[in-house]
Amino acid sequence: MTEAKKKSEQKSPEQEVELTAEQKLWARLYEAASAFKKQASWEWMPENVIFGVSNPEDGEVGYCTIMNGTDYLFGLALFRGGEGLESLNSMMLDNHEQNAWLHRQKCIMVTFEDRTDLEKHDLAQIKELGFRFRGRNAWPMFRAYDPGFVPWTLDEKQVSFLAIALEQAIDLAARVKKDNEVMTAPQSGQVLVRTPDNKKWVDRWMDPDFVLERPVKVEIEDRDRLNDVMNRFPNKKGQWETEFFYAPVAVKGEGERPYYPRLCLWVDRTTRAAVGFHVAYDDNFEQEFLNHFLQLIEEQGVRPQKLIIRTNECVDLFEKTAQRLKIRIERESHLAYLEEARGDLFDYFSKQEG
């Protein structure tokens, strides 16, 4: 190991000062991240392996994956509880959604970046704690990811949990390097979970906490308007591809953390032209999208013959309203015209932001 590399992950002696309780939590996290990077377990850990770490504070299981350099990402992601694990599976399955990794994940993560990738507060914290890092993919960056929100800095509970997860990942990876049978489950589908037991950490094989409940299908609240549209527009014409997703530009809400509003888009497959779109800025987006759907029918003067939909979430939103309007719903795995229109719409939003 070169002298430069030895110095890349060490504290500066002149910065040795008494740390606050919060600073000590962060220092432990940086030390765990440095040790994790030095170990470089992504070189031998099985690809796409998932293991768990039980949080000593509340018992919540964090499901961990080690990023092995694919797409130039090195690090560890900890998906929080059953909802987090469900977000991981949803993200892996939904390859069509742009920025799925950003909008689907419910996790806390450390990645190793270039210095230029870090923000000012990251660099200030590293300096304040007395750590030094040098080189490409050498600078740890910690972020919390939640669906629909901009990636954000960790709170104290997340700092503590991620530090523990990194420490347990190091222990597990060292054992796997000697014996890869460590990760062989006694029963199919089980996950190895590192669990505290009488001040020791032990391996336990557990069934994952999947969230299997589908949301309740949405019903439009303005029934009178629905009946009026049904009566006034008896004719049907065209096939509309439709989907809703997060907009590409974040906005400032009531809290400190910016969020991404939801956007619904409709495209007429017959004419290959967009029928319309609507942006919803609050949690009542379902009713906004349904009411805008009725508005588009009023503007077009005709109901579509069918809606063509890709995702379960979109079916749950439109199914009951479509049934009342006697509009068929069909599922397709790829909506070519909608994807093209979405790309144009995203370009428009990006130019507006710029």
C-alpha positions as CSV (number, residue, x, y, z in Angstrom):
1,M,0.0,0.0,0.0
2,T,1.4,3.4,-1.0
3,E,2.0,6.1,1.6
4,A,-0.6,8.3,-0.1
5,K,-3.2,5.6,0.2
6,K,-2.4,5.1,3.8
7,K,-3.1,8.7,4.5
8,S,-6.3,8.8,2.5
9,E,-8.5,7.6,5.3
10,Q,-7.1,8.9,8.5
11,K,-7.8,11.7,11.0
12,S,-5.7,14.8,11.1
13,P,-3.7,14.9,14.4
14,E,-4.1,18.7,14.7
15,Q,-7.9,18.3,14.6
16,E,-8.1,16.2,17.7
17,V,-10.8,18.0,19.8
18,E,-13.5,17.0,22.2
19,L,-16.5,15.9,20.2
20,T,-20.2,16.4,21.1
21,A,-22.5,13.3,21.4
22,E,-23.8,14.0,17.8
23,Q,-20.3,14.3,16.4
24,K,-19.3,11.1,18.1
25,L,-22.1,9.3,16.3
26,W,-21.0,10.7,13.0
27,A,-17.3,9.9,13.7
28,R,-18.3,6.3,14.3
29,L,-20.1,6.3,11.0
30,Y,-17.1,7.7,9.1
31,E,-14.8,5.2,10.8
32,A,-17.1,2.3,9.9
33,A,-17.4,3.5,6.3
34,S,-13.6,3.8,6.0
35,A,-13.1,0.3,7.3
36,F,-15.9,-1.0,5.0
37,K,-14.2,0.6,2.0
38,K,-10.7,-0.7,3.0
39,Q,-12.1,-4.2,3.2
40,A,-13.6,-3.9,-0.4
41,S,-16.0,-6.8,0.2
42,W,-17.7,-6.2,-3.1
43,E,-14.8,-8.0,-4.7
44,W,-16.0,-11.4,-3.3
45,M,-19.5,-11.0,-1.9
46,P,-22.2,-12.7,-4.0
47,E,-23.9,-10.4,-6.5
48,N,-27.3,-9.1,-5.4
49,V,-27.1,-10.9,-2.0
50,I,-29.4,-9.4,0.7
51,F,-28.7,-9.8,4.4
52,G,-30.3,-8.1,7.3
53,V,-29.2,-6.2,10.4
54,S,-31.6,-5.8,13.4
55,N,-31.5,-2.3,14.9
56,P,-30.7,-2.7,18.6
57,E,-32.8,0.5,19.3
58,D,-36.2,-0.7,18.1
59,G,-35.7,-4.2,16.5
60,E,-36.4,-3.0,13.0
61,V,-34.6,-5.1,10.3
62,G,-32.6,-3.2,7.7
63,Y,-32.1,-5.2,4.5
64,C,-28.6,-4.6,3.2
65,T,-27.1,-4.8,-0.3
66,I,-23.5,-4.2,-1.2
67,M,-22.9,-2.2,-4.4
68,N,-20.0,-3.7,-6.3
69,G,-19.2,-1.0,-8.8
70,T,-22.0,-1.5,-11.3
71,D,-22.8,1.9,-12.7
72,Y,-19.7,3.1,-10.9
73,L,-21.4,2.8,-7.5
74,F,-19.5,1.4,-4.5
75,G,-21.1,1.3,-1.1
76,L,-23.8,-0.2,1.0
77,A,-27.6,0.4,1.0
78,L,-29.8,-0.4,4.0
79,F,-33.5,-0.7,3.1
80,R,-35.7,0.0,6.2
81,G,-38.1,-2.7,7.2
82,G,-40.7,-4.5,5.1
83,E,-41.6,-1.3,3.2
84,G,-37.9,-0.7,2.4
85,L,-37.5,-4.3,1.1
86,E,-40.6,-3.9,-1.0
87,S,-39.2,-0.7,-2.5
88,L,-36.0,-2.6,-3.4
89,N,-37.9,-5.3,-5.2
90,S,-40.2,-2.8,-6.9
91,M,-37.2,-0.8,-8.1
92,M,-35.5,-3.9,-9.5
93,L,-38.6,-5.0,-11.3
94,D,-39.6,-1.6,-12.7
95,N,-36.9,-1.0,-15.3
96,H,-39.0,1.3,-17.4
97,E,-39.4,4.1,-15.0
98,Q,-36.8,6.9,-15.3
99,N,-34.9,7.5,-12.1
100,A,-36.6,4.4,-10.5
101,W,-33.6,4.2,-8.1
102,L,-34.4,7.7,-6.8
103,H,-38.2,7.5,-6.5
104,R,-38.7,4.0,-5.4
105,Q,-36.0,3.5,-2.7
106,K,-36.7,3.7,1.0
107,C,-33.3,3.3,2.4
108,I,-30.2,4.9,3.9
109,M,-27.0,4.6,2.0
110,V,-23.3,5.2,1.9
111,T,-21.5,5.5,-1.4
112,F,-17.9,6.4,-2.2
113,E,-17.6,9.3,-4.4
114,D,-15.2,11.8,-5.9
115,R,-14.6,15.0,-3.8
116,T,-16.5,17.1,-6.5
117,D,-19.6,14.9,-6.0
118,L,-20.0,15.9,-2.3
119,E,-21.9,19.0,-1.2
120,K,-20.5,21.8,0.9
121,H,-22.1,20.5,4.2
122,D,-20.4,17.1,3.5
123,L,-17.0,18.6,3.1
124,A,-17.5,20.9,6.1
125,Q,-18.5,17.9,8.3
126,I,-15.5,15.8,7.2
127,K,-13.2,18.7,8.1
128,E,-14.9,19.4,11.4
129,L,-14.5,15.7,12.4
130,G,-10.9,15.6,11.4
131,F,-11.1,13.0,8.7
132,R,-9.1,13.1,5.4
133,F,-9.8,11.3,2.2
134,R,-8.0,11.5,-1.2
135,G,-8.5,10.0,-4.6
136,R,-11.3,8.7,-6.8
137,N,-14.3,7.0,-5.2
138,A,-12.7,7.7,-1.8
139,W,-15.1,10.2,-0.2
140,P,-18.0,8.6,1.8
141,M,-21.4,10.3,1.2
142,F,-24.4,9.4,3.4
143,R,-28.0,10.0,2.2
144,A,-31.5,9.0,3.2
145,Y,-33.8,8.1,0.3
146,D,-37.6,8.2,0.6
147,P,-40.1,7.8,-2.3
148,G,-41.0,11.2,-3.7
149,F,-38.4,13.2,-1.7
150,V,-35.0,14.7,-2.6
151,P,-32.1,12.6,-1.1
152,W,-31.4,14.1,2.4
153,T,-28.9,14.1,5.2
154,L,-29.3,11.4,7.9
155,D,-30.9,12.0,11.3
156,E,-29.2,10.7,14.5
157,K,-31.1,7.4,14.5
158,Q,-30.2,6.7,10.9
159,V,-26.5,7.6,11.6
160,S,-26.4,5.1,14.4
161,F,-28.1,2.3,12.5
162,L,-26.0,2.7,9.3
163,A,-22.8,2.6,11.4
164,I,-24.0,-0.6,13.0
165,A,-24.9,-2.1,9.6
166,L,-21.5,-1.3,8.2
167,E,-19.8,-2.9,11.1
168,Q,-21.9,-6.0,10.8
169,A,-21.4,-6.1,7.0
170,I,-17.6,-6.1,7.6
171,D,-17.9,-9.0,10.0
172,L,-20.2,-11.0,7.7
173,A,-18.1,-10.4,4.6
174,A,-14.9,-11.5,6.4
175,R,-16.6,-14.8,7.2
176,V,-18.0,-15.2,3.7
177,K,-14.5,-14.7,2.2
178,K,-13.3,-17.8,4.2
179,D,-16.5,-19.8,3.7
180,N,-19.2,-18.8,1.2
181,E,-21.5,-21.4,2.7
182,V,-22.2,-18.8,5.4
183,M,-24.8,-17.3,3.1
184,T,-26.5,-20.6,2.3
185,A,-30.1,-20.4,3.7
186,P,-31.4,-23.5,5.6
187,Q,-34.8,-22.8,3.9
188,S,-35.5,-21.2,0.6
189,G,-36.4,-17.5,0.8
190,Q,-35.0,-16.9,4.2
191,V,-32.6,-14.0,4.9
192,L,-29.6,-14.0,7.2
193,V,-30.1,-11.3,9.8
194,R,-27.4,-10.1,12.2
195,T,-29.1,-9.8,15.6
196,P,-27.9,-8.5,19.0
197,D,-28.2,-11.2,21.7
198,N,-26.8,-10.5,25.2
199,K,-24.2,-8.0,24.0
200,K,-23.2,-10.3,21.2
201,W,-24.2,-10.4,17.5
202,V,-25.5,-13.7,16.1
203,D,-26.7,-15.0,12.8
204,R,-30.4,-15.7,12.5
205,W,-32.2,-17.0,9.4
206,M,-35.6,-15.2,9.1
207,D,-38.4,-14.8,6.6
208,P,-38.3,-11.4,5.1
209,D,-40.9,-8.7,6.1
210,F,-42.6,-8.3,2.8
211,V,-45.5,-5.9,2.6
212,L,-47.9,-7.8,0.4
213,E,-51.1,-5.7,0.8
214,R,-52.3,-3.9,-2.3
215,P,-53.8,-0.5,-1.8
216,V,-57.6,-0.1,-1.9
217,K,-58.8,0.8,-5.4
218,V,-59.6,4.5,-5.6
219,E,-63.2,5.7,-6.2
220,I,-63.9,9.2,-7.4
221,E,-65.4,11.5,-4.8
222,D,-67.4,13.7,-7.3
223,R,-70.0,11.1,-8.3
224,D,-72.4,13.7,-9.8
225,R,-69.8,14.9,-12.2
226,L,-69.0,11.3,-13.1
227,N,-72.6,10.7,-13.9
228,D,-72.9,13.9,-15.9
229,V,-69.9,13.1,-18.1
230,M,-71.3,9.6,-18.7
231,N,-74.7,11.1,-19.8
232,R,-73.3,14.0,-21.9
233,F,-70.7,12.0,-23.8
234,P,-72.2,8.8,-25.0
235,N,-69.7,8.2,-27.8
236,K,-66.4,6.5,-27.4
237,K,-63.3,6.9,-29.6
238,G,-59.6,6.3,-29.3
239,Q,-57.2,4.4,-27.0
240,W,-55.5,6.4,-24.3
241,E,-52.2,5.3,-22.8
242,T,-51.9,6.6,-19.3
243,E,-49.5,6.5,-16.3
244,F,-48.6,8.6,-13.3
245,F,-45.1,9.1,-11.9
246,Y,-42.9,11.6,-10.1
247,A,-42.1,14.9,-11.9
248,P,-38.4,15.4,-12.7
249,V,-38.1,18.7,-10.8
250,A,-38.4,19.0,-7.0
251,V,-40.3,21.8,-5.3
252,K,-40.2,23.3,-1.8
253,G,-43.0,22.2,0.5
254,E,-43.9,23.2,4.0
255,G,-41.0,21.3,5.5
256,E,-37.3,21.7,5.0
257,R,-36.9,18.8,2.6
258,P,-38.0,19.4,-1.1
259,Y,-40.2,16.8,-2.8
260,Y,-41.1,15.7,-6.3
261,P,-44.8,16.3,-7.2
262,R,-46.7,13.6,-9.1
263,L,-47.5,13.9,-12.7
264,C,-50.2,12.1,-14.8
265,L,-50.0,11.9,-18.6
266,W,-52.5,10.7,-21.2
267,V,-51.6,9.9,-24.8
268,D,-54.0,8.9,-27.6
269,R,-52.5,5.9,-29.2
270,T,-54.6,6.4,-32.4
271,T,-53.3,9.9,-33.1
272,R,-49.9,9.4,-31.2
273,A,-50.5,12.8,-29.6
274,A,-50.7,13.8,-26.0
275,V,-54.2,14.3,-24.7
276,G,-53.0,16.2,-21.6
277,F,-51.1,16.1,-18.4
278,H,-51.7,17.2,-14.8
279,V,-49.3,17.9,-11.9
280,A,-50.5,17.3,-8.4
281,Y,-48.7,18.9,-5.5
282,D,-50.3,17.3,-2.5
283,D,-51.3,13.9,-1.1
284,N,-54.8,14.1,-2.7
285,F,-53.3,13.4,-6.1
286,E,-55.6,10.5,-6.9
287,Q,-58.7,12.7,-6.9
288,E,-56.9,15.4,-8.8
289,F,-55.9,12.9,-11.5
290,L,-59.4,11.4,-11.7
291,N,-61.0,14.8,-12.0
292,H,-58.6,15.9,-14.7
293,F,-59.4,12.7,-16.6
294,L,-63.0,13.8,-16.6
295,Q,-61.9,17.2,-17.7
296,L,-60.0,15.8,-20.7
297,I,-63.1,13.8,-21.7
298,E,-65.1,17.1,-21.6
299,E,-62.5,18.9,-23.7
300,Q,-62.3,16.1,-26.2
301,G,-66.1,15.7,-26.3
302,V,-65.8,11.9,-26.3
303,R,-64.8,9.1,-24.0
304,P,-61.9,6.8,-24.9
305,Q,-62.7,3.3,-25.9
306,K,-60.1,2.0,-23.5
307,L,-57.2,2.9,-21.2
308,I,-53.9,1.1,-21.7
309,I,-52.0,0.9,-18.5
310,R,-48.7,-0.6,-17.4
311,T,-48.5,-0.5,-13.6
312,N,-50.6,-1.9,-10.7
313,E,-50.8,1.5,-9.1
314,C,-52.3,3.1,-12.2
315,V,-54.9,0.3,-12.5
316,D,-55.8,0.8,-8.8
317,L,-56.4,4.5,-9.6
318,F,-58.5,4.3,-12.7
319,E,-60.2,0.9,-12.6
320,K,-63.4,1.8,-10.8
321,T,-63.9,5.1,-12.6
322,A,-63.3,3.4,-16.0
323,Q,-65.9,0.7,-15.1
324,R,-68.5,3.4,-14.3
325,L,-67.7,5.1,-17.7
326,K,-67.8,1.7,-19.5
327,I,-64.2,2.2,-20.6
328,R,-62.1,-1.0,-20.9
329,I,-58.7,-1.2,-19.3
330,E,-55.9,-3.3,-20.9
331,R,-52.5,-4.0,-19.4
332,E,-49.3,-3.8,-21.5
333,S,-45.7,-4.0,-20.3
334,H,-44.5,-1.2,-22.5
335,L,-46.3,2.1,-23.6
336,A,-44.2,3.4,-26.4
337,Y,-46.1,6.6,-27.2
338,L,-46.4,7.5,-23.6
339,E,-42.7,7.0,-23.0
340,E,-41.9,9.3,-26.0
341,A,-44.3,11.9,-24.7
342,R,-42.9,11.6,-21.2
343,G,-39.4,12.2,-22.5
344,D,-40.5,15.4,-24.3
345,L,-42.3,16.5,-21.1
346,F,-39.2,15.9,-18.9
347,D,-37.1,17.9,-21.4
348,Y,-39.6,20.7,-21.1
349,F,-39.4,20.7,-17.3
350,S,-35.6,20.5,-17.3
351,K,-35.5,23.6,-19.6
352,Q,-37.9,25.4,-17.3
353,E,-35.7,24.6,-14.3
354,G,-32.6,25.8,-16.1
